[in-house]
Every structure is written in C-alpha cells, then in structure tokens.
Amino acid sequence: MSMSDPMKFASQASEMSDREIFDSIHAVDSGNNDRDFNTAIFDEAQLRGMLSASEVGAIMASDRSAH
C-alpha cells in the first residue's frame, strides 16, 4: 500500500487551524510535503474560503513548473 493516504491527509487538514493551513500553503514551494497532503490543504483552504479555485490552480501550476 502507498505511504500516501488522501483520506488521512484530508482528516488532518480539517483539524488544522487557519494559521496552520496558511503556513502549509506557504510551505508548498519547499517541496517537503506529499502531493496528496498539499491537495488536502488546498481543498480545506477552499472550503474555509481562504483561497479561490483560481488561486489554487495558480499555486499548483507554479509548483509543477518549479520541479
């Protein structure tokens, strides 16, 4: 089984504070987080109204072009 567990990451993200979500979004460029974890963070940020879908798309595109 894969080390990445999207459901576990979604659960973790839902329990994070807004500040933790914000910090995790800014840590995406470091490349230290699993892609599924980043997706869970972005999904949670959207649910909370912290990011729009277009902002998430721009961040993900930037992350892909940096690697």
Summary of the structure (lengths in Angstrom):
residues: 67
radius of gyration: 11.4
end to end distance: 25.5
largest distance: 33.2
contacts: 170
relative contact order: 0.18
helix: 72%
strand: 0%
